[in-house]
Structure formats: structure tokens, C-alpha cells
């Protein structure tokens, strides 16, 4: 039997079922994700587009041009309460990111890496034993990047203008 995770928005108008295990769950610290969430970062589980089924209210969409790839990132959200449910990508049309916080049980998926740590805000702690990438997991040509791993939790920044370690 395949794994199934249910979730939805804050008001319950949008619901989804994600089938199977996510390809990965990561925490993104880029400025886009900070602005999109109004917080320090965005946690997302990556699925194949056809592995997630939606019901309820049709979602609204906002499209934003990525500063790094110049491709569109589409934010899909509840038109009633504004909860970001999913992202889709012009660059990767076969994938969909599901907001970790939108799962009924967000702890059912574990964060395997942190990306764009170069943009992390002060006060953010990068966990021990987790892959941390200064930018994306791969460059624009698709070449994998080398992660940093820490033996102990590590502050991403120590001051407002300090670069991460």
C-alpha cells in the first residue's frame, strides 16, 4: 500500500491528497520564499505533478519570475484564507512543491536539506547532520552542488550583515 498524506488550507476550502513518498522535503531560505511566507523560510515536499489530487475551492495563482533562473514560479493559494498550498515551476513542469505546513500531519515528512542558506536570516539555526546548500542543490546547468554538514547546530548568521559560515 502506497503512502498517502492529506492536507489543506487554514479555512478548509482547499484540500489535497498526496500519493506516495515525496522525492525530498527541504527548507528554502531564499528571499522569494521569505517574502512569499512573510517568515524566515519555506518548507516544501517535492512530488510529481500527477501525484497530488486537489478538491474543494479552485486555487488562485500568482506567478513570479525567479531572480536566479529567470523562469516563472507559480504560487497556488486558497482564494479565501490565502494559505499557500503548492508551488509549480516553469523550469520543472513535472514537479510540484507541497507546503509542509499544509499537511494535516506536517511531521510525517522530514526535512532532508536546507537550501539558499546564503540568504538565511539572523537567528536561523542550521541543524546538525543535514545537508545545507549555500544556494540551490544544483546549478542552472543541473550539476549537483556540494553540501555543507555540521557536527553541531550552526547559526546561519551572527549579525545583520554577516555572511553565513
C-alpha positions in Angstrom: 0.0 0.0 0.0 1.4 3.4 -1.0 1.7 6.2 1.4 -1.0 8.9 1.3 -0.9 12.3 3.0 -3.8 14.6 3.3 -3.8 18.3 3.8 -5.4 21.6 3.1 -5.6 25.3 3.8 -6.3 27.2 7.0 -10.1 27.6 6.4 -10.6 24.1 4.9 -11.8 25.3 1.4 -8.9 23.6 -0.4 -8.0 20.0 0.3 -5.4 17.7 -1.2 -4.2 14.1 -1.2 -0.5 13.5 -1.9 0.1 9.9 -3.1 3.4 8.1 -2.4 6.5 9.4 -0.7 7.9 12.9 -1.6 11.1 12.9 -3.6 12.5 15.2 -0.9 11.5 17.7 1.7 13.6 20.8 2.0 13.7 24.2 3.8 14.4 27.1 1.5 15.9 30.3 2.8 15.8 32.4 -0.4 14.4 35.9 -0.4 11.5 34.8 -2.6 10.4 32.2 0.0 10.9 34.7 2.8 8.6 37.2 1.1 6.1 34.6 0.0 5.7 33.3 3.6 6.3 36.5 5.4 8.7 34.5 7.5 12.3 33.1 7.6 11.8 30.3 5.1 9.5 27.9 3.3 9.4 24.1 3.9 8.3 22.1 0.9 7.9 18.5 -0.1 8.5 17.7 -3.8 6.1 15.4 -5.7 5.4 14.5 -9.3 2.7 16.9 -10.5 0.2 14.0 -11.0 0.8 12.5 -7.5 -1.3 15.2 -5.9 -5.1 15.5 -6.2 -7.0 18.6 -5.1 -10.6 19.1 -4.1 -12.8 22.0 -2.9 -12.3 25.6 -3.9 -10.2 26.3 -7.1 -6.9 27.8 -6.1 -5.8 31.3 -7.1 -2.3 31.7 -8.6 0.4 34.3 -8.5 3.4 33.9 -11.0 6.8 35.3 -10.1 10.0 35.4 -12.2 12.8 33.8 -10.4 15.8 36.0 -9.9 18.3 33.1 -10.4 16.8 31.2 -13.3 14.6 33.9 -14.9 11.8 31.3 -15.1 8.3 31.5 -13.6 7.5 30.1 -10.2 3.7 29.7 -9.7 2.3 30.1 -6.2 -1.1 28.4 -5.8 -3.1 29.5 -2.7 -6.6 29.4 -1.2 -8.6 32.4 -2.5 -10.4 32.7 0.8 -7.7 32.4 3.5 -4.6 33.0 1.5 -2.8 29.8 2.6 0.0 28.8 0.1 -0.7 25.2 -0.8 1.6 24.4 -3.6 4.2 25.8 -6.0 4.7 24.7 -9.6 7.7 25.7 -11.8 8.2 26.6 -15.4 11.7 25.2 -15.1 10.5 21.8 -13.8 6.9 21.3 -15.1 6.8 17.7 -13.9 7.2 18.6 -10.3 5.1 20.3 -7.6 6.1 21.5 -4.2 3.6 21.0 -1.4 3.8 23.3 1.6 4.9 21.2 4.6 2.7 23.2 6.9 -0.4 22.4 4.8 -0.2 18.7 5.5 -2.6 17.5 8.2 0.5 16.0 9.8 3.5 18.1 8.8 5.8 15.9 10.9 5.0 13.0 8.6 7.7 14.4 6.2 11.3 15.1 7.4 13.4 17.9 6.1 16.4 16.4 4.3 18.2 19.6 3.3 18.3 23.4 3.7 18.9 25.5 0.5 19.8 29.1 -0.1 21.4 29.4 3.3 23.4 32.4 1.9 20.1 34.3 2.3 19.1 32.9 5.7 18.0 35.5 8.2 19.7 36.2 11.6 18.5 33.9 14.3 18.1 30.9 11.9 19.9 27.8 13.1 21.0 25.2 10.6 20.7 21.7 12.1 23.5 19.2 12.6 23.7 16.2 10.3 21.6 17.8 7.5 22.8 18.8 4.0 23.0 22.6 3.8 23.5 24.3 0.4 24.7 27.9 0.1 22.5 28.3 -3.0 20.4 25.6 -4.7 21.0 21.8 -4.7 22.1 22.0 -8.4 23.4 24.9 -10.5 21.4 26.2 -13.5 23.0 23.6 -15.8 21.8 20.8 -13.5 25.2 20.0 -11.9 24.8 18.9 -8.2 26.4 21.2 -5.7 28.3 20.1 -2.6 26.5 20.5 0.7 27.9 21.5 4.0 27.2 19.4 7.0 27.7 20.4 10.6 28.5 18.3 13.6 26.5 20.6 15.8 23.7 23.1 15.2 25.1 26.2 13.5 23.8 29.8 13.4 23.3 30.8 9.7 24.4 34.3 10.6 25.7 36.0 13.7 24.8 39.6 12.7 22.6 41.5 10.3 25.3 41.8 7.6 27.4 38.8 8.4 27.6 36.1 5.8 26.7 32.5 6.8 29.6 30.2 7.9 
